[in-house]
């Protein structure tokens, strides 16, 4: 699955609103523990819209974080912060993508 991530993210960037990045501010994201940590960690390198549309499981999010650290130069995360971010991502941007579907109706 790891080899799929670069292509997945490249395709997602191209699909964001016809190729345009859509700005998402932290207060527009679902409330909950980890919202700001997740927003600022992810948006340091790319639009948060890219995150919102992925719809990945906890394990997939964990793999993509590993890939970004190993291959893209993302700073390593402390274990507590990593768990908080993974919890937030899998709850709000998991396979059913509750935030993404609500924001696109």
C-alpha positions in Angstrom: 0.0 0.0 0.0 2.9 2.3 0.7 3.7 2.8 -3.0 0.2 4.0 -3.6 0.5 7.1 -1.3 2.5 9.4 -3.6 0.1 8.8 -6.5 -2.9 9.1 -4.2 -1.8 12.5 -2.9 -0.7 13.7 -6.3 -4.1 12.8 -7.8 -5.9 14.4 -4.8 -4.0 17.7 -5.3 -5.1 17.8 -8.9 -8.7 17.0 -8.0 -9.1 19.7 -5.3 -11.8 22.0 -6.6 -10.6 21.7 -10.3 -7.0 22.1 -9.3 -7.4 25.1 -7.0 -6.6 24.6 -3.3 -9.5 25.4 -1.1 -8.6 27.2 2.1 -9.8 25.6 5.3 -9.3 27.4 8.6 -8.9 25.5 11.9 -12.2 26.7 13.3 -14.0 25.3 10.2 -13.0 21.7 11.2 -15.0 19.5 13.5 -14.5 20.4 17.1 -12.6 18.0 19.3 -9.3 17.0 20.9 -6.5 17.3 18.4 -8.2 19.8 15.9 -5.5 22.4 16.1 -2.6 20.0 16.4 -3.8 18.2 13.3 -4.5 21.3 11.4 -1.2 22.9 12.0 0.8 19.7 11.5 -0.9 18.9 8.1 -1.2 22.4 6.7 2.5 23.2 7.3 3.1 21.4 4.0 -0.2 21.3 2.1 -3.8 22.5 2.0 -6.0 20.9 4.7 -8.6 20.2 1.9 -6.2 17.5 0.7 -6.5 15.8 4.2 -10.2 16.2 4.4 -10.9 14.3 1.1 -8.8 11.3 1.8 -11.1 9.1 3.9 -8.5 6.8 5.4 -8.6 4.4 8.3 -6.4 4.8 11.4 -3.9 2.4 9.9 -3.8 4.2 6.6 -3.3 7.5 8.3 -0.5 6.0 10.3 1.2 4.7 7.2 0.9 8.1 5.4 2.4 9.9 8.4 5.3 7.4 8.3 5.7 7.9 4.6 5.7 11.7 5.0 8.3 11.5 7.8 10.5 9.1 5.9 10.2 10.3 2.3 9.0 13.9 2.5 11.0 15.4 5.4 8.1 15.9 7.8 9.3 16.3 11.4 8.8 13.3 13.6 5.9 13.5 16.0 6.1 12.8 19.7 4.1 9.7 20.5 1.3 11.5 22.4 0.9 14.1 19.7 0.9 11.4 17.0 -1.8 9.5 18.8 -3.9 12.6 19.2 -3.6 13.4 15.5 -4.3 9.9 14.4 -7.4 9.8 16.6 -8.7 13.1 15.2 -8.0 12.1 11.6 -9.5 8.7 11.8 -12.6 10.0 13.6 -13.3 13.0 11.4 -11.6 12.0 8.1 -12.0 8.2 8.1 -13.6 6.1 5.4 -17.0 7.6 5.9 -15.5 11.2 5.8 -18.3 12.9 7.8 -16.6 16.3 7.5 -16.0 16.1 3.8 -19.5 15.0 2.8 -21.1 17.7 5.0 -18.9 20.4 3.6 -19.6 19.4 0.0 -23.5 19.1 0.1 
